[in-house]
């Protein structure tokens, strides 16, 4: 049986959210505050969970930024999705 899962990039707190927002090339697409993001993210996570297995990836911001640098990715929505999915893939059994 093949397991299909997706990662959901999850900020641990408002400081992490603001730090990434300030560093992101797509900062204009962010919610105005962490609390607005949290509400939308919670709803989005639940909605996605109805159609697929979604795993919340609580992000270590320094690890994410290092990953972006090492993989030559910009800090943006595409790299956030790729990072979350990579973390899920790393956590799956290897058989």
C-alpha positions, -999 to 999 in steps of 0.1 A, spaced: 0 0 0 14 33 -10 9 61 15 1 95 1 6 125 24 13 161 21 30 185 45 14 217 58 40 244 67 31 255 102 45 285 121 50 278 158 44 314 169 39 350 158 77 357 160 84 329 135 56 341 112 68 377 112 104 366 106 95 346 75 71 373 63 99 399 64 123 376 46 99 363 19 99 375 -16 61 370 -15 55 390 17 26 408 2 6 376 1 9 370 38 -20 376 62 -16 409 82 -11 390 114 -2 356 128 -37 353 144 -53 358 110 -29 333 94 -36 308 123 -74 310 117 -70 305 80 -44 278 83 -65 258 108 -94 259 84 -72 250 54 -56 221 73 -90 207 82 -103 211 47 -73 194 31 -75 166 56 -109 157 42 -94 147 9 -59 136 17 -35 128 46 -20 161 57 8 163 83 14 195 102 51 204 99 60 227 128 88 246 112 122 254 127 128 287 109 166 284 109 164 249 95 140 261 68 162 290 58 193 267 58 173 243 36 164 271 12 200 281 10 214 246 5 188 238 -21 192 271 -38 155 280 -34 140 314 -28 121 321 4 85 320 -10 53 299 -10 68 273 -34 98 266 -11 75 265 20 54 238 3 85 219 -9 101 221 26 70 208 43 66 179 18 103 171 21 100 169 59 70 146 56 89 124 31 119 122 55 96 110 83 81 81 63 93 46 67 119 37 41 106 3 31 
